[in-house]
């Protein structure tokens, strides 16, 4: 299969947070990597990335789905509701209902649509507190993919993402290697030969002394957890006022 216009919709995961491109000083991420792989086969491919970090599902639907459809894409990726699930009031059934409406709208345009489950959170204890909620949402997303004829990227089945070495310093987002593996999985789903094997096991690692682990936990709490909690209390988001990095479809290279 080949596509002429690929539009990525979502939050920090799709924006590429954690995968800083040293060439440009901006986030790259799995979506950029997939667009590059698609462009290698179809040089005329146009790519837009409307994702903005920190956005909740309803905000993504309200501000990204319409503009994405206006670009007449034949391939759209949508990953949303991860930020919602971190909130105590989140109800997966309600989120799934609203998410499916967005997927149905995208599918009605004739576009192929990529949807994603959440990845395994056992490497991030704070996030894993919502593990049951996430597992429930994953089941809803698998059902949505079947009903809507969407392409499913089941990140939960990617055991290699559960390793802490796939995570950025904030322990929440993926690092460049994590994004690279996700891109390889997406390419597989799209029928494009990836340039790497996402199943490749991580090399053996020497155990970290208990004291050092606690020191690292303390540094992480000060640098990442406390600022995150402060933003939640103040009702702020890291994406407030932030525009999408690729607001218009354009050639990848």
SULBEL-V802903 format. One record per residue. RES is the residue in three letters. PHI is phi in degrees with one decimal (* if undefined). PSI is psi in whole degrees, -180 to 180 (999 if undefined). D_CENTER is the distance of its C-alpha to the mean C-alpha in Angstrom with 2 decimals. Layout:
# SULBEL-V802903
res->[RES,RES]
phi->[PHI,PHI]
psi->[PSI,PSI]
d_center->[D_CENTER,D_CENTER]
This chain:
# SULBEL-V802903
res->[UNK,UNK,UNK,UNK,UNK,UNK,UNK,UNK,UNK,UNK,UNK,UNK,UNK,UNK,UNK,UNK,UNK,UNK,UNK,UNK,UNK,UNK,UNK,UNK,UNK,UNK,UNK,UNK,UNK,UNK,UNK,UNK,UNK,UNK,UNK,UNK,UNK,UNK,UNK,UNK,UNK,UNK,UNK,UNK,UNK,UNK,UNK,UNK,UNK,UNK,UNK,UNK,UNK,UNK,UNK,UNK,UNK,UNK,UNK,UNK,UNK,UNK,UNK,UNK,UNK,UNK,UNK,UNK,UNK,UNK,UNK,UNK,UNK,UNK,UNK,UNK,UNK,UNK,UNK,UNK,UNK,UNK,UNK,UNK,UNK,UNK,UNK,UNK,UNK,UNK,UNK,UNK,UNK,UNK,UNK,UNK,UNK,UNK,UNK,UNK,UNK,UNK,UNK,UNK,UNK,UNK,UNK,UNK,UNK,UNK,UNK,UNK,UNK,UNK,UNK,UNK,UNK,UNK,UNK,UNK,UNK,UNK,UNK,UNK,UNK,UNK,UNK,UNK,UNK,UNK,UNK,UNK,UNK,UNK,UNK,UNK,UNK,UNK,UNK,UNK,UNK,UNK,UNK,UNK,UNK,UNK,UNK,UNK,UNK,UNK,UNK,UNK,UNK,UNK,UNK,UNK,UNK,UNK,UNK,UNK,UNK,UNK,UNK,UNK,UNK,UNK,UNK,UNK,UNK,UNK,UNK,UNK,UNK,UNK,UNK,UNK,UNK,UNK,UNK,UNK,UNK,UNK,UNK,UNK,UNK,UNK,UNK,UNK,UNK,UNK,UNK,UNK,UNK,UNK,UNK,UNK,UNK,UNK,UNK,UNK,UNK,UNK,UNK,UNK,UNK,UNK,UNK,UNK,UNK,UNK,UNK,UNK,UNK,UNK,UNK,UNK,UNK,UNK,UNK,UNK,UNK,UNK,UNK,UNK,UNK,UNK,UNK,UNK,UNK,UNK,UNK,UNK,UNK,UNK,UNK,UNK,UNK,UNK,UNK,UNK,UNK,UNK,UNK,UNK,UNK,UNK,UNK,UNK,UNK,UNK,UNK,UNK,UNK]
phi->[*,-139.2,-133.9,-102.9,-139.1,-115.3,-122.4,-102.8,-124.7,156.7,-118.7,-60.8,-58.4,-82.7,-63.2,105.6,-57.8,102.4,-119.3,-74.7,-85.9,-64.0,-72.2,-117.1,76.4,-119.5,-69.1,-100.2,87.5,-62.0,-65.5,-61.4,-64.6,-65.7,-59.2,-63.6,-66.3,-67.1,-67.7,-64.9,-92.3,-129.6,-58.7,-86.6,-56.0,-107.5,-136.5,-129.5,-129.3,-95.8,-65.3,-134.8,-56.6,81.9,-76.9,-83.4,-53.7,-62.8,-67.9,-62.3,-63.8,-71.5,-110.6,-117.3,-65.6,-59.2,-58.6,-63.0,-63.8,-65.1,-86.6,52.3,-75.8,-107.0,-142.8,-131.4,-108.9,-137.7,-132.2,-152.2,89.2,-62.2,-68.3,-63.2,-65.5,-77.9,-94.3,-57.9,-83.7,-64.7,-121.6,-52.8,-62.0,-67.2,-62.2,-63.6,-60.9,-72.4,-65.4,-63.6,-60.7,-68.7,-63.2,-61.6,-63.2,-67.0,-66.4,-63.9,-77.4,96.5,-77.6,-74.8,-124.7,-97.4,-124.1,-132.6,-80.8,-78.1,-89.5,-60.8,-102.1,-64.7,-81.5,-125.7,-52.9,-63.8,-69.5,-66.5,-62.3,-104.0,-57.5,-65.8,-62.1,-66.2,-61.8,-64.6,-62.6,-60.0,-64.1,-61.5,-65.2,-61.6,-66.3,-61.2,-60.2,-65.4,-67.7,-94.4,67.9,-89.8,-87.2,-99.2,-108.7,-88.5,-68.7,-61.0,-79.4,-85.4,-58.9,-65.9,-78.5,-77.5,-75.4,-56.0,-72.0,-89.8,-104.5,-75.4,-61.4,-80.1,66.2,-108.9,-93.4,-80.3,-91.5,-53.3,-67.0,-63.5,-63.5,-62.4,-69.1,-62.6,-58.9,-63.7,-66.3,-62.3,-58.4,-56.3,-61.2,-82.1,80.7,-106.3,-65.6,-75.3,-90.6,-153.9,-103.3,-68.1,-82.7,-55.1,-67.3,-72.5,-67.3,-55.9,-130.4,-68.1,-62.0,-93.7,-56.3,-56.8,-62.5,-65.8,-62.2,-67.2,-63.4,-65.3,-62.1,-65.6,-62.6,-63.3,-61.3,-70.5,-83.3,-127.8,-67.7,-60.9,-60.7,-64.3,-62.7,-60.3,-63.5,-62.5,-63.0,-86.2,70.1,-106.3,-134.4,-65.4,-96.2,-57.5,75.0,-93.3,-82.5,-66.2,-77.6,-134.1,-73.1,-128.2,-67.0,-149.2,-55.5,-69.2,-119.0]
psi->[151,156,156,-31,122,125,127,131,137,-149,-147,-34,-44,-30,-33,19,133,-13,74,127,112,-19,-34,-17,12,165,140,-79,169,-37,-43,-41,-41,-42,-40,-40,-40,-39,-26,-28,-34,88,-22,3,136,143,133,146,108,0,143,128,145,-7,141,167,-52,-35,-40,-45,-42,-33,-12,-36,-47,-52,-36,-45,-34,-18,-1,53,154,-2,126,136,139,121,118,168,-5,-42,-33,-41,-19,-9,136,-28,-1,136,108,-38,-43,-43,-42,-39,-45,-36,-43,-36,-39,-42,-42,-40,-43,-42,-34,-21,-11,-2,149,138,130,130,159,139,168,155,164,130,10,-18,-8,89,-40,-45,-33,-10,-23,21,-41,-41,-41,-42,-39,-45,-37,-41,-40,-43,-39,-40,-40,-43,-42,-48,-38,-3,33,160,124,128,102,91,-27,-31,-7,88,-29,-21,-15,-12,135,-24,-6,-4,151,179,-27,-4,5,-46,162,150,-178,-41,-38,-46,-37,-41,-39,-43,-40,-40,-42,-43,-42,-48,-35,-5,20,131,118,161,4,164,112,-16,-11,123,153,149,157,147,136,141,145,129,149,-44,-42,-39,-41,-37,-42,-38,-41,-44,-41,-43,-41,-42,-28,-47,-49,-47,-36,-46,-41,-43,-40,-45,-37,-3,28,162,151,-17,1,123,6,128,160,151,-26,79,-16,144,131,159,146,-39,999]
d_center->[22.73,22.16,20.70,21.94,19.19,15.41,13.52,9.77,9.24,7.02,6.69,6.40,2.94,4.15,7.42,7.44,8.98,10.89,11.67,14.76,16.72,20.35,21.75,20.52,19.57,16.26,12.61,11.96,8.61,7.88,8.46,11.68,12.65,12.49,14.43,16.89,17.47,18.13,20.37,22.33,23.46,23.71,24.67,24.94,21.26,20.04,16.47,15.06,11.83,12.29,9.18,10.68,9.85,11.42,11.86,12.80,12.71,16.18,15.66,12.82,15.24,18.18,17.17,14.76,15.79,19.41,19.01,16.78,19.61,22.18,21.00,22.05,19.15,19.65,16.01,13.16,9.52,8.47,5.79,7.80,10.26,8.64,10.87,13.62,13.85,14.79,17.79,20.94,21.78,18.71,19.95,17.61,20.20,20.26,16.52,16.51,19.49,18.00,14.74,17.07,19.21,16.51,15.72,19.52,20.07,17.84,19.53,22.88,22.60,22.80,19.39,17.51,14.26,11.20,9.70,7.65,9.18,8.17,9.27,12.78,13.54,17.12,16.76,16.06,19.08,18.43,15.10,16.83,19.30,17.16,16.79,19.08,17.35,14.00,16.06,17.72,14.67,13.56,17.06,16.95,13.92,15.88,18.86,17.32,16.37,19.99,21.62,19.93,19.99,16.27,14.75,12.94,10.49,11.53,9.53,12.26,14.82,13.62,16.13,15.66,12.37,14.66,16.79,16.81,17.11,13.46,12.74,13.50,16.64,15.20,14.32,11.17,8.69,8.83,11.81,12.82,13.88,10.75,8.82,12.07,12.12,8.84,10.36,13.55,12.46,11.20,14.52,16.38,15.29,16.38,19.57,19.20,20.56,18.08,19.63,18.84,18.84,15.75,18.37,20.48,21.44,21.30,24.82,27.10,26.85,29.79,29.64,29.10,32.08,31.67,32.82,30.33,27.43,28.73,29.11,25.50,24.49,26.74,25.40,21.81,23.04,24.89,22.34,19.13,19.98,22.92,21.40,18.47,21.18,23.30,20.77,20.33,24.13,24.63,22.17,20.37,16.80,15.63,14.74,18.26,19.99,17.30,17.21,14.46,14.80,15.79,17.40,19.56,19.33,21.04,21.81,19.40,22.41]
